[in-house]
Amino acid sequence: MADVNPSLARWIAAPGTDPQNPLLRTTFELSAPPTSARLLVTGLGAFRAFVNGSPYRPSRLDPGLTDPRHRVQVCEADVSELLTRGTNVLGISLGRGFHDMSTPNVWRWEQAPWRGPVRAWAHLRVELADGTSRAIATGEGWRTAPGPISADSMYEGEVFEGGQNPDAWLQAGFDDSDWEGVLVDRPGSGSRRAAPIAAPRMQLQVQEPVIVQEEIVPVEVAGPGPTNSGDARVVLDMGRVIAGWCRYTLRGQEPLEFSAVHGEKLRADGSVDADNEHIHADRFQEDLVRLGRDSPTFEPQFSYKGFRYVELQARLGTLEDLEVTGLLAHADLSVASALSSSDEYLVRFDAAMRASLANNMHHVPTDTPMHEKNGWTGDALTGLSAMVASFDMRRMLRKWALDQADGQRPDGSLSVIAPNPGWGYEELSPAPEWTSLLPELLDELATEYGEVDIVHELGPAAAAYLSYELGRRDEDGLVSGVLGDYLTPGSPGPAPEDKRLTATLFLAHGLRALAHAVELASIEGSPTDGNPWTSRGDQITGVPTPAQLLDDATTLEAAVNTVFLDPRRGVYRDPGSTEYRQTSNLVPLAFGVVPPSRVATVVSHLVADLEERDAHHDCGHIGVRFLLPVLSAHGHGELALRVLSNPTAPGWKGWLDAGNSTFMEMWHEPRSCSHYFMGTPATWIHENVAGLRRGPDGWREFDVVPDPDVPVGRIELSRRTIHGEIVVDVDRDARIVTLEVPEGTRARVMLPGLEQHLEPGLHSVSW
């Protein structure tokens, strides 16, 4: 991230101890038409910025949340087309966002150590046609007044009071003489506010902004009927679960006051289910709106919801005069792949995973757009391959890796969510299956995108985390965890088995990931002395070499085999137990730690257990990621497809056949209906059914290895890489693979009875 000079402007805020939705405004004159204009703007809290009444860019929910004690993201835009000769207006509207959360919640966002009144910072540089230039910045002379949103919360929703034209303040002719002067922070010389502004590192935002992707016309469905007091209620259906909000437009002449409750499910009586045990407030995902002639339209400005249904209840006026439009909004990520197949279920599955992912992309990957909106690291750790196969994730993952490092404690420990308000170090921790994401992210960024500079920057933080975990080893040489294979069928949360197995193996995998990232960084783009731990000429000490990292990983894996592998039976089980758990056997197979002499037996027990269950799994979020690839790797592709296509619970097909277009959080009575971590078999569809796999060091050399035992006739997959687009068309009926290899790359095609290495160009291979 490029640094921004904080002295270009001053932080400003509205008077009062806790201003709500302050509007901040200044006017300025331009003596000639602008030829270029660069606006830098940010807020502590969420903001919207406007130039002469127009949004400075189409983004929403700016800026991305960070721990502002470490860094604040600054948004940038060319606004030259919005400016004019003469009088111009720059306006900023502020909301709480997560920075100044006031809603009590389990994760204690309302107690974040940085929490304080919302503030803004902006600098506009304008070059004019007459050769002169102007600089306009937040500071003295700005004016402020309360805005029309009397409450906003990422969890509760927003309250819009209406009143006079809410856009009038953005026009040049607006009279702001009765507005107050802003409070201005003066670093180094005190502040007009009791709590001075922190001096974080200010950096340009790198991740894609959140924008409105689609407008949806909902349909009315049977609702719960009028309230006891006779107030009308209407339930609208968006047709699928989305992340975003609604735009409300009054078509009549009489005022209208109403509530709008959003949720992903309906209760038995037809009302919208907006229950959330983690949010300690009287309402949740509920907008309270007052529309009139002067303010006939409103859409939330500083919050988003996860929902399919909206329940409207009129408090004044009639809902017949209301027009509602659903707005799907998420990060503006580029699509990285496209899939088609003769098996339409596989296409639906892949699309459901993409939709589940997209609904959770709001500056960082979250777990659910409705219930939490937290950046849970364990969800992403199993979903990482599917993420990068679906979207270009390099910018968002870079931002998120920095968030994790910013939240690192002096002892090296990390939280299970990032960013975090001080929660997740003891709560639901330790959990290496979550927190080992940081070294995995560095390896993914280096391997998938060739971005090795992030290894130099954050490698020491990843190494410190791994050292912390290694220091927790018990007398068996294992590390503990409290979550494990989360949400197995019938489980309300943590896995029922000894969670040291997955915790230890994920730690070992993180060690191997960091070792690989370091090796790539030492080959590509490393400093001239060849030491990947040298940055800006300073030697970074106390970081293990790749060989040492691999030695630690091997030691951990050996401890797992000693404690959990029953060599006589050829199964992994809890010490002293005979109960069989699929994930306990899947992870050692997937990570390659099963002794070679035992692999066949371990696989045979896995297959037998699946067959005894009539092709049903008993996996949580970890097991479902590795189940199908392990089966394909050991000659059981047909069984893998049967498991994926099983129409009865626990399984995915029942979800999709019931009309869902996103994945559920859990197998029974799901809470969240847009949770991507159960959709990770999408990776198997890409890597085993279509057979397209990245090489060990990136896409310069890749593999095409479609599983011949998967009974799918035709599948085509295109994948954008940093070297160009790869297109694979597998026709199992005709026994032909058509492959387009981009320039600068090489493909290894492995089919029954043959192996070929193909140079750039279009190829057709038969078997």
N, C-alpha and C positions, 0 to 999 in steps of 0.2 A: 504494500500500500504506500502510495506517495504521501509524504508528510505535507501538512498545510501549516503555514505560519500563523499561529494564533493571534499575533499582534495586528493582523490585518483588520480586525474588528474587535468590538467588545461584546461580552455577553450582556444581554438585557432581559429584564423581567418586569412583570406588572407589579404594582404595589400590593401590599397585603401579605399575610403569612402563607396563604395557600391559594393563589389565584386559579380560577377554573376557566379554561378556554379563553385566555387573553388574546385579543387581536392587537397586533403590533403593526404600526404603519409609519411610512415616511413618504414625502414627495420630493422630487428633484427636477431640475430643468436641464434639458439638453439643447445646446445651441445649434446643433446640426444633426442630420440623420445619422444613426449609428451604423458603423461598418462591422463591428464585432462587439460582443458583450458576454462576459463569462461571470456567471453567478455561482458563488460558493455559499452554501447555506446548511445549517444543521440546527438541531434542538436537543435539549435535555428534556425528554418527553417526545411524543410524536408531533410532527409539524406538517403544515401545508403552506407552501409559498406561492405567491401570485405576483405577476407583473401586469399592471394595467388590467386587472380583472381576470386574466388567464392563468391557469396553473403553470408554474415554471417548467414543468415536464409532466408527463402523464402518470407518474408514479404515485403510489399511496403508501401510507404507513412508514414514511421516512422518519428518521434514518434507521438502519438496522440496530437492534439493541446490542450494547456492549457493556462491560463493566467500565463506567466512565472514570473510575479512579486510574485506569490504565490507558484507555484510548476512547476517542469519540469519532464516529464516522461523519465525514462531511460530504454532502451531495453536490454534484457539479452539473451545470447545464449551460448551453449556449442560448441566451434569451434575446439575441439581437432582433429577431423578427417580432418580438413582443413590445419593443420599445419604439418611441416616435420622437420626433423633434417637438420640443415644448415641454409641457408638464407631464411627468410620469409618476406612477405610484408603485412602490414595493411594499407588499403586505405579507405578514406571517401570522398564521393562526396556530395556536398550540393546544395540544391535549396531553393527557397523562401518559398514555402508552404503558409500557411496563416500567419505565423509569420512575414514575411517580404514582405507582399503583396504590389505590386506597382500599380496594376490596380485600378483606381478610381471606386467606387461602392457605392450604396445607403447606405450600412451598415457601410461604412467608415473603412473597414479593412486596407486600405492604410494609415490610420491615427491612428492606434492602439498605445496606449501609450507606449507599450513595443518595438515598431518597431525599428530594428537596423540591422546592417550587420549580415549575417548568420554566425554561429559558430558551432564548434563541440567539444565534450568531450568524451573521451574513456579511458577505463582501461582494460587491458588484463592480467589475471593471469594464468600462465602456470606452471603446475607441470610436471617434466621430469622423465624419467625412471631411471636416475642415482641418483635420490633422491634430486636433486636441484630444484629450482623454479626460474621463471623469472616474472617480472612485466613490462609491456610496457604501457605507458600512453601518452596521448596528452600533448605536452609541447615543450620545446626547442628541436631543432634537426629535427622537422618535416618540410617537404618541401611542397610548393604549387605552382600551376599554374592554369590558367583558363581552364575550361573544354569545351567540344564541344557544350554545350547548351547555346546559347547566350541570351536566354530569357525563363523564365518559369513563368506561372501564373495559379492558379487554375481555373481562369475564361477564360483567353485568350487562353491558350494552350502553346505549347513550340516551340522553334526555334532551330533546330539541324543543325549545320554548317558542320558536317562531317569532312573531312580532313584526318589526319593520323589515324591509327588504334586506336579507342577510348579506347581499353582495354589494350594497351601496358603498360601503367603506373602502372598496377596492377601486373606486372611480376617482378621477382627478378632481372633480368638482365637489366632492364630499366635504362637508364642514366638520372638522374634528376639533373645533375650538373648545368644546366641553370635555374632550378626552384628557386624560392625565399624562404627565410625562413619565417615561419609563425609568426604572431603576437600572443603573449602569454599574457593572463591576469594574473595578480599577485594580488590577493585579499590582502588588507591591506598594500600594498606597492606601490600603484599606478598601472598604466597600460600603455602599449605602445599604447593604443587607447584612444582617447579623452573621449569617453563615456565608463566607466567601466562596466563590466558585473555585472548584478544584482546577488544577492545571494539568489535565491529561494530555497525552499525545493525540494530536488531531491529524487524521489521515483520510484521504479520499476513499469513499466507499468503492469497493471492488465488486461485490456481488450484484447480481441482477436485481433491479428494483421490482417491487410488487406493482402489478398493473391489472386493470380489469381486462380479462381475457375474453369474456363472452357475456352477452345479455340473454336472459332466459325469461320467457313468458310463462308463468306458472298456470296451473289449472286448479280449479276449486274442487275439493274432495269433501266427502261427508265428514262433518265435524261434530263437536259435542253439543251443538245447539246453543240457544241463548243461556245467559247466566240466570241465577235466581232472581236478580233484579231486572231481568228482561233485556239486558244489553246484548246486542247482536254479536255473534262470533262466527268467523269464517276461517277455514283452514285451506291454505294453498300448498300445492305440491310442485316442486321444481323438477320432478322427474328423476332426480338422482341426488346423491349427497354431494354437496359442493362446499368450498370454503369461499367466503366473501360476505356479502350483505345485500340488502334490498334498497332500491330507490322507490320512494313513495311520492306520488303526484296527485294533487287534488284537482279533480275535473269539475267540481261544482263550485258554487259561489258562497256556500255557507261554511263557517269554520268546522274543522274536524279534529277531534282529539281521540287518539287510539293507542293501544299497546300492540306490540308485535313480538311474539315469543317464538324463538327459533329452536329447532331440534332435528335430530336425525331420524327419530322414530315417533310413532303414534302410540298412545295408550289404548287400552281396550275400548274406552268410551269415545275414541276418535280425537281426543285432545292431544296436543303436542307434548311429548316427553322432554322436559328440560331440567330433569333432576341432575344434580351434581353434588355428591357428598364432599367433594374436595373444596368447594367454594362456599364460604360461610357468609352468605348474604341473602337478603329477602327475595332477590330476583337473579336470574341467570339468562344470558343471551336474550334480553328483552329490551327493545327500544320503546321509549315513550315519546310520542310525537304529537305536536300541535301544528296544524297547517291552516293557513288562511289566505286571503287575497294577496297580501304583500309577501307572503312566504309560502307559496303553494307546493314547493318541492323540497324534499330532504333525503339525503342518504348519509349514513354514518361516515364520519371523517377520521376517527382515530381508533377504530376497533374493527375486528372481523369475527365472523361466526363460522362454525361448522354446522351445516343444516341441510335438510331436504324439505322440511315442512315449516310453514310460518302460520301461527295462529293469531289472527287479528281480532281485537275486541274494541268496539267503539265506546268511548266515554262521553263524547259529545258529537252530534252529527250522525251521518249515515255512511257506512262503508261502501255503499253503492257509488259514491262519488270518488272512490279511491282507486288509483291504478298502481299496481305493484309490479316491479321488474326485478328479477333476481340477477345479481352481478357476481359472476365467478371471478375471483381475484387471487392470483398467486404470483410467485417470482417469474419473471419473463425469461425462463430458461430455454435455450435452443434444444430442439429434439435431436437425440443422437442416433436413433434407430427406427426402423419400421419393419413390421412383420406381417406376413400373410401365410395362410396354410389351408390345405384341403380339410383340416380338422378345425372347424369353426370354434370349438371349445378352447383350443389353445390360443386363438386370436382374442377371444373374449377374456381369457385369463390374463394375457399380456396387457390388454387395454385396461383391465381393472387394476393391475399393478401400477400402470402409468398414472391413472386417475387418483389412486390412493397416495402415490408419491406427490403428485402435483398439489393436491389439497393440503399437503404438509410442508410446502416450500414457501416460507415467509422469512427471508433473510437467513434462517438456519433451517435444517430439516427438523421438523417437530414430530411428535408422536400422534397427536390427534388435533384437528382444527377446532374441535368443540370443547372437549373436557379439560385439556391441560395447556396446549400450545407451548410445551416445554421441549427443549432440545435434548431428548434422551439419547445418550450415546450408544447404549446397547441395541436400540432399535436400528440405528444406522450401521452398527458393526456387522450385523447379519444382512442388512439390506444394501450394503455398499456396492456390491457388484451390480445389483439391479438398478441402483441409482445412476451409476455412470453409463450403464447400457441404455438407459432411457433418456437421459438428459446430459448436456455438457455441464458438469458440476464443478469444474475447476475453481471458479471464482467463489462460489458459495462455500466449498470445502476449505479453501484457503482462509476465508473469514472465520469459519467455525473452528479451525485448528488454532487460530490466534485466540479465540474466546476461551478455549480449553486451557491453553498455556497461561492466559491472563488470570484464570481462576485457580492456578496451582498454588498449593500451600507450601510454606518453607520446607516441610518434610518430604515434599515431592508428591503428595497425594492429590488426586483429582476428584471432582464431583461427578456424580452420575448424570447431571444435566449441565448444559452450558449454552449461554451464560447462566449464572446462578446468583441468587441473592444471599449466599452464605449457607444454602441448604444442599444436602446431598453428599456430604463428606462422612457423616455418621448415619444419616437417614438412608435406609436401603443400601447401605454400604457395610463392608467392602463388597465390590462386585467387579472383578477383573473382566468379566464378560461384557461389561459396559465401558469401564474407564480405560481399557487397553486400546480404545479407539484411536487415541492420539498417535502412537507409533504406526498404526495401520493406515491412518490418513496420510502420514508423511510418505509411506511406501506407495500408496495409491496415487497420490499426486505426482510422485516421481516416475512411476511405472506407466500409468495411463496417459499422463499429459507431459511427461518429460520435465516437470517443474522441480528441479533439484535444489533451487535456492531456498525453498521452504525447509529443506532438510538441514541446511546450514543454520537457518534462523531458529528453528524449534527443536532440532535434534537434541540439544542439551536438556530441554524440558522433558522430552520423551524419555531420555536416558534416566533422568532423575526420578520420573514416575516408576519406571521399571525397577530401579534400585530400591525404591520404597516398597514395592510389592515383594521383591526378593527378600527383603528384611522381615517379612511377615511369615516366613515359612515355619511350619510346625515340626514336631519331632519326626514326622514321616517325610519331610521335605516337600510338603504341599502347602498351598495357600488356600485360605478359606474364602467363601463367598456366601452371600445371603439370598441371592436371587436364582442363579442357575438357569435351567431351561424353563424360562418363565411362561406361565399359562399353558401347561400341559392339559389335556382333556380332563375335566373334572376337578382341576386345581384352581383355586381363586387367585393364585399368584405364584410364589416361589415354587421351584421344582420339588417333588417329594424325595428325590434321591440325594445322596451325599454330594453336595455342590462343590466339593473340593476338586472333583474330576474336571468339570468344565472350567472352573476358575483357574486351575493350574495349567490346563492345556491352552486356554486363551492367553494366559500370561506368556507361555512359551511361544505361542504364535506371534504375539506382539514383539518379543525379543527377536524372532527370526525376521519379522517385517522391518524392524529398525535396522538390523544388520544388512538387509537387502537394500534398503533406502540409502544407507551410508555407502554401500558399494557402488550404487548408481551415481551418487553424488561425487564420489571420488574419481569416476570415469568421465562424467559429463558435467561440464561447467564448474568444476572444482577449482579452488585457488591453485596458484602455480606451484605451491610447495607440495601438492598432492594430499594434504591432510584435510579431510572433509570437515574437521572440527575447527578449522581456522576461518574466522569471519572478520572482515575489515582489518586484517593483519594481526589480530589478537589471538593468541593461542587459547583454545578452550580446554581446560584441564579437567581430569576426573571423569572422562567419558570413555566407556569401554570400546575396544576395537570390535569390528564385526566378528572376529574369531572368538572373543570373549563372550559376546552376546549369544553366539551359537552354542558355545559350551554350556552356558547357563540354561539355554532352552533344552539341550539334550539331557541335562541333569534332571530338570523338571519332568520331562517326558518319561525318563526311566523310573522316577518316583511314582508316577501314575501307574505304570505297568506293574511295579512291585506291589502297590496297595490294592489296585482295582482289578487286575487281570487274574482270572482263575485259569491257570495254564492247563489244568486237567479237563475242564469243561470247555475252554475256549470262549469264554464270555467275560465281559467287564461287568462287575456288580459291586454293590456296596460291601465293604468288609463284613463278613459274617452273615450276609444275606444271600438268598437264592432268587430273589425277585429279579425278573428281567426287565430292563429299561432300554428302549431303542436308542435314545439319545446317548446314553452312556457307552454304547457300542459304535454309534455313528461318528462321533467326534474323533475318537482315536483312529478310525478308518480314514476319515476325511483329512486329518492332519498328518497321516502317514507315520504314526507312532506304534502301530501294531507290529510286533515282531514278525518278520516274513513267514516263519513257519506256522504262525497262528492265523494269518489273514483269512485263509479259506474257511477255517472253522468259525471264526467270528462272523464272516459274511453268511455262512450257512445258517447260523442261529438267527441272524437278523431276518433272513428270508423266511425261515420257518415261523418266526413270530408274526410276521406280516400275513402269511398265508393262514395261520390259525385265527387271525383276526379278520379274515375275509377281506384282505387288502386294505385294512385300516391301520393308521399310525397311532402312536400314543405320545406324540411330540408337542413340545412347546415351540417358542420362537427360534431356538437354536436348532432343534432337531429338524424342523421343516426346511431349514436352509440347506442341510446337508443330506437329507434322506435320499432324494431322487438322484443327485449326482453320484452318491456312493453306489446305489444300485446299478446305474449305468456303467460305472467304472469297473464293475465286477460281473458284467454280462447279464444283468437283469433289467434291461430296458423295458421289456414288455410289462413286467411287474410295476416298474416305476410309473408307467402311463396308467395302469389300472388303479394304483393308489391315488394319483392325481385326479382321475376321472370318477372315483367312487361317489355315487350319488347320495350316500347316507353319511350321517355324522359319525365321527369327526372328519370332515372333508370340505373341500372347496366348491365342488360342483353344486351342492345343495344351496350354497350361498348365491351363486350366480344364477342358477335356475329359478331362484325365488325372485329374481328381478333386481338384485343388487348389482351395482356397477363398480363398487369398491369393496375392499376386504374388511372383515370384522376383526375386532381385537382378540376375541376369545371364542372357543368352540361352543360354549353353552351360554345362553343368555348374555350375548355380547353387550358391553357398555358402549364402546365406540364402534361406529360403522364406517370409519375411514381411517384404517390403521394398516400401514403397509408391511409391518414386520411378519405377518402371516402369509404374505404374497410372494415371498422370496423364491418359491419354485419357478418363478419367471426366469431366473438365471439358468435353470436346467433346460428350459425350452430353448433359450438362445445357445447355450454351450453344448448341449447334448443332442437335442432334437435337430436343430439346425447345424450344430457342431462347430460354431465359430468361437474360437478361444484366443485370447491375447497370449502372446509369447511371454516367457518368464521375465523378460526385461522390457516389454512394451510391444507396440504394434509394428515395429520394423520387421519382425519375423513373427508370424502368427500361424495358428493351426486351424485346419478344417477337419474335424473328426466326428461326423454324425454317427450316432449310435445306430447300428444296423438292426438292432433288436426292437427298437421302438416302432410300433406299427402305425406310423403316420405316413401317408402317401407322398404328400408334397408340402414343402415348407420353404419360404423365401425370406431372407433376412438381409437388410442393408444396415451397415454400421459406419457412422462417421468417426474417423480417428484423426489425430494430429497430422497424419501422413496422407489423408484422403479417404474416400469412401470405399468400403468393401461391400460387395454384393455376393451373397451365397444363395444358390437355388438348388435344393436337394429334392430329387425325384426318386423316391425309393421304389416306386412301381416300375419305372423305366431303368432304375439302377444307374442314374446319371447325376453328377454334380456339376453345375455350371458356376464358375467363380470369376469375379472381376478383382484383380490384384492391382492396387494403386501404385503409382510410381514411387520408387524409393523403398519399397517393401518386398518381402518374399513370403510365400505361403508354403506350408507343408500340409499336403492332403493325405490323410490316412483313411483308407477304405478296406473292406475285407479283401485280403490277399495282395494289397499293393500300398506303396508309399511313394509319393511324388513331391518334388520341390519345384514350385512354379514361380517364375519371374513376373514382373508387371505385365498386365494385359488381360484379355478375356480368354478363359480356358473352359474346356469341357472334359470331364474325366468320367469314364465308365468303369463299372466293376461287375 
